Amino acid sequence: MEKKNRYRNPVRVAAVFRLVFFCLLLGIVGGTFVFLRNLHVKRGDEIRKVEIEIAELDHEMQLWEIRIAGARDRIELSRRLKWLGSDLQPIDPSRILKIDATAAKE
């Protein structure tokens, strides 16, 4: 009888359930990790797009500030008028009136 059962390897039900449970647990943990990692990468891409847009708007704002400063400068304004071929007369500095801001408030 001993030789008859020698190559027989009985599979226990508890061992099969334990193996299936660990495989399912490993699959769920792996799937959750991949899902969370993909969500993290997508949000990172969105943040990067917004940061690039902010940098572009900041650059555009600086350009507008330079243009406004150039438009307020008399020499720059005269140069632009000449470049455009305007019929306007050059600005005479002796005819410019300066108003004190503190005197206007009183």
Secondary structure, DSSP 4 states (H G I P E B T S, - for coil): -TTTTTT--PPPHHHHHHHHHHHHHHHHHHHHHHHHHHHHHHHHHHHHHHHHHHHHHHHHHHHHHHHHHHHH-HHHHHHHHHHHT--PPPPPGGG-----HHHHH-
